[in-house]
Structures are given as C-alpha cells and as structure tokens.
Amino acid sequence: MRQLRCIITFALLASLCLPFTGCGPTMGRPFPVALVKKIEIGKTTKEDIRKQFGQPWRTGLEDGRRTWTYGQYSMKVTRDLVVRFNDQDIVVSYSFSSSLPEDENL
C-alpha cells in the first residue's frame, strides 16, 4: 500500500512539472514558414496554398469568407497563418503571426 501511494504521489508531481519542461501539449503542426512570402493576394489560388502548405489544420469562415489556418502552437513556438479566399478560391488576404524573432524578416 505504501509503495502504491509513493507511485501515485510521484505521478502527480511529475504531471504538475510537465508544463515547465517545454514538453507540454502541442496543437496544430509545423508548416513551411519560408513559403508565406510567396503568397500573392489576388493571384494565389486555394490549390496553390494546398500544394505549398498541405491540408489546413483548421478551416472556417470569417466575414463570410472561407478561411484556412495553418498553426503550430507549443510552449516554445507559436506560429499561425490564416488565409482568406473569395468565391473563386483566390486569396483575398492572409495574416501570419509568430513568437519567434527570426520569423520577422519574411
């Protein structure tokens, strides 16, 4: 019984420390950040985006426009790319955000 109590205590302490180790939960998936600068408003198509970045991590609507989101979210890295399309599947706008200083110079 004492051994079981020690195992449970250790497991609880380990789970409380996990977020501070950098190994915490992650969401989304990495995407090729260097290709963001190749997106051209009014020219790049939905198929172009799919070829460059793969399937979006999340899809939705914003102000009635179809949106695709590519995101990488963890304790160390936060990056997201939101691409908005018109009814002809052409990019009308996009936004890119990152917590990494090296991503500033895209």
C-alpha positions as CSV (number, residue, x, y, z in Angstrom):
1,M,0.0,0.0,0.0
2,R,2.8,2.4,0.9
3,Q,4.5,1.7,-2.5
4,L,1.3,2.4,-4.4
5,R,0.9,5.7,-2.5
6,C,4.5,6.7,-3.5
7,I,3.9,5.9,-7.1
8,I,0.7,7.9,-7.2
9,T,2.5,10.9,-5.5
10,F,5.3,10.7,-7.9
11,A,3.0,10.6,-10.9
12,L,1.0,13.6,-9.6
13,L,4.2,15.6,-9.1
14,A,5.6,14.7,-12.5
15,S,2.3,15.8,-14.2
16,L,2.5,19.2,-12.3
17,C,6.0,19.8,-13.5
18,L,5.4,18.8,-17.2
19,P,4.3,22.2,-18.4
20,F,7.5,23.8,-17.3
21,T,9.8,21.4,-19.1
22,G,8.9,22.6,-22.6
23,C,7.4,19.2,-23.4
24,G,3.8,20.3,-22.7
25,P,0.9,19.8,-25.1
26,T,1.2,21.0,-28.7
27,M,-1.5,21.8,-31.1
28,G,-1.5,22.2,-34.9
29,R,1.5,21.1,-36.9
30,P,4.6,22.7,-38.4
31,F,4.3,24.3,-41.8
32,P,6.9,25.8,-44.3
33,V,7.1,29.4,-42.9
34,A,9.5,30.4,-45.7
35,L,6.8,30.0,-48.3
36,V,4.5,32.6,-46.7
37,K,6.2,35.4,-48.6
38,K,5.2,33.6,-51.9
39,I,1.5,34.2,-51.3
40,E,0.2,36.8,-53.7
41,I,-3.2,38.5,-52.9
42,G,-5.5,38.3,-56.0
43,K,-3.3,35.7,-57.7
44,T,-2.5,32.7,-55.4
45,T,-5.3,30.0,-55.5
46,K,-6.6,27.6,-52.9
47,E,-4.9,24.8,-54.8
48,D,-1.6,26.7,-54.8
49,I,-1.9,27.0,-51.0
50,R,-2.7,23.3,-50.6
51,K,0.4,22.4,-52.7
52,Q,2.7,24.7,-50.7
53,F,1.4,24.1,-47.2
54,G,-0.6,20.9,-47.3
55,Q,-4.0,20.4,-45.7
56,P,-5.0,23.2,-43.3
57,W,-5.0,22.4,-39.6
58,R,-8.3,24.3,-39.3
59,T,-10.9,25.7,-41.6
60,G,-13.7,28.2,-41.1
61,L,-15.5,31.4,-42.1
62,E,-14.5,35.0,-41.4
63,D,-16.8,37.7,-42.5
64,G,-18.4,35.2,-44.9
65,R,-15.1,34.2,-46.5
66,R,-13.6,30.7,-46.4
67,T,-10.5,30.6,-44.2
68,W,-7.7,28.1,-43.8
69,T,-5.5,28.1,-40.8
70,Y,-2.0,26.6,-40.5
71,G,-0.8,26.7,-37.0
72,Q,2.0,25.4,-34.7
73,Y,1.3,26.0,-31.0
74,S,3.5,24.8,-28.2
75,M,5.2,26.1,-25.1
76,K,8.2,27.3,-27.2
77,V,6.7,28.2,-30.6
78,T,3.6,29.9,-31.7
79,R,3.0,30.4,-35.4
80,D,-0.1,30.8,-37.4
81,L,-1.1,31.6,-40.9
82,V,-4.7,32.4,-41.7
83,V,-5.5,32.6,-45.4
84,R,-8.8,34.0,-46.7
85,F,-10.4,33.1,-50.1
86,N,-13.0,34.7,-52.3
87,D,-15.8,32.7,-54.0
88,Q,-13.4,31.9,-56.9
89,D,-10.9,30.3,-54.4
90,I,-8.4,33.1,-54.9
91,V,-6.5,34.6,-51.9
92,V,-8.0,37.9,-50.8
93,S,-5.9,38.4,-47.7
94,Y,-3.8,36.5,-45.2
95,S,-2.1,37.1,-41.9
96,F,1.0,35.5,-40.4
97,S,2.0,35.7,-36.7
98,S,4.9,34.2,-34.8
99,S,6.5,34.3,-31.4
100,L,10.0,33.7,-33.0
101,P,12.1,36.7,-33.8
102,E,13.7,35.0,-36.8
103,D,10.3,34.9,-38.5
104,E,10.1,38.7,-38.5
105,N,12.1,39.0,-41.8
106,L,9.7,37.1,-44.1
